Amino acid sequence: MRGRLVELLRELSYQRKKVILASGRESDFYVDGRQTTLNAEGSWLVGNLVLDALKPEVDGVGGLVVGADPIAAATAAVSFHRDRPVHAFLVRKQAKGHGMKKHVEGRKSLPDGSKVCVVEDTCTTGGSMLRAIELCQAEGLEVVQCLTIVDRNEGAVERLADAGYTLETLVTRAELEG
């Protein structure tokens, strides 16, 4: 499954071109993970591989919208099918201005103290993941795992380690460029 995910990422998500990343850095390549995680086969692969990588105590999986959404949904769907229910949640960058005004959606299935894995499609410096962790903790979730589909190898591992977290990766930059 992992080998096929690498193939799909190369085919659908990886591009050699100059871009400005969310971190503000310029890069000569771009990984649009959503092109793979929103693909039917890619979604199924990601759901299975993320579920396989989750620690046994994890009750929920999610992260910042939009990159984490298809990962969380795929993992939740596969988890139910495999009789190991793990619920999806979404983290808004800004709380809704109406209703319950929360940052984290999906909390009915994840009460305070639930152990969660924060996910991303692509990590560069880890800033977005750290923001998601902060918002999850502020709303009562316990972040016990961090996982990205692709690590660009540009500081996320070190930055998360400095904050006390280990970043796990399904696919490395070297594998994409292979």
GIQUI-V790332 format. One record per backbone hydrogen bond with DSSP energy under -1.0 kcal/mol. CO is the residue of the C=O (numbers start at 1). NH is the residue of the N-H. E is the energy in kcal/mol with one decimal. If there is no record, write none. Layout:
co = <CO | CO>
nh = <NH | NH>
e = <E | E>
This chain:
co = <1 | 2 | 3 | 4 | 5 | 6 | 7 | 8 | 9 | 9 | 13 | 15 | 19 | 21 | 25 | 27 | 30 | 31 | 32 | 33 | 33 | 34 | 39 | 40 | 41 | 42 | 43 | 44 | 45 | 46 | 47 | 48 | 49 | 50 | 55 | 59 | 60 | 61 | 62 | 63 | 64 | 68 | 69 | 70 | 71 | 72 | 73 | 74 | 75 | 76 | 77 | 78 | 79 | 80 | 87 | 90 | 91 | 98 | 102 | 103 | 105 | 111 | 114 | 115 | 115 | 116 | 116 | 117 | 118 | 120 | 121 | 123 | 124 | 126 | 127 | 128 | 129 | 130 | 131 | 132 | 133 | 134 | 135 | 136 | 137 | 140 | 142 | 145 | 146 | 147 | 148 | 149 | 150 | 151 | 155 | 156 | 157 | 158 | 160 | 161 | 168 | 171 | 172 | 173 | 174>
nh = <5 | 6 | 7 | 8 | 9 | 10 | 11 | 12 | 13 | 14 | 32 | 30 | 27 | 24 | 21 | 19 | 15 | 33 | 35 | 36 | 37 | 38 | 43 | 44 | 45 | 46 | 47 | 48 | 49 | 50 | 51 | 52 | 53 | 54 | 58 | 87 | 117 | 89 | 119 | 91 | 68 | 72 | 73 | 74 | 75 | 76 | 77 | 78 | 79 | 80 | 81 | 82 | 84 | 83 | 61 | 105 | 65 | 101 | 96 | 92 | 90 | 114 | 142 | 59 | 60 | 144 | 145 | 62 | 147 | 149 | 150 | 152 | 156 | 130 | 131 | 132 | 133 | 134 | 135 | 136 | 137 | 138 | 139 | 141 | 140 | 113 | 116 | 118 | 168 | 120 | 170 | 171 | 123 | 173 | 159 | 160 | 161 | 162 | 165 | 164 | 148 | 151 | 176 | 177 | 178>
e = <-2.2 | -2.2 | -2.0 | -2.5 | -2.8 | -2.4 | -2.3 | -3.4 | -2.0 | -2.2 | -2.4 | -2.9 | -2.6 | -2.2 | -3.1 | -2.3 | -2.6 | -1.2 | -1.8 | -1.3 | -2.7 | -2.1 | -3.2 | -1.9 | -2.7 | -2.9 | -2.8 | -2.1 | -2.9 | -2.9 | -2.0 | -2.4 | -1.4 | -1.1 | -1.7 | -2.5 | -2.5 | -1.6 | -2.2 | -2.4 | -2.0 | -2.8 | -2.5 | -2.2 | -2.4 | -2.5 | -2.4 | -2.5 | -2.6 | -1.9 | -1.8 | -2.1 | -3.1 | -1.6 | -2.5 | -3.0 | -2.3 | -1.6 | -1.2 | -3.6 | -1.9 | -2.0 | -3.0 | -3.5 | -1.3 | -2.5 | -1.1 | -2.0 | -2.5 | -1.9 | -1.7 | -2.8 | -1.5 | -2.6 | -2.0 | -2.2 | -2.5 | -2.4 | -2.3 | -2.5 | -2.6 | -2.1 | -1.1 | -2.4 | -1.7 | -3.8 | -2.8 | -2.4 | -2.4 | -1.3 | -2.0 | -2.2 | -2.5 | -1.1 | -2.6 | -2.7 | -2.1 | -2.3 | -2.8 | -1.5 | -2.6 | -1.7 | -1.6 | -2.5 | -1.2>
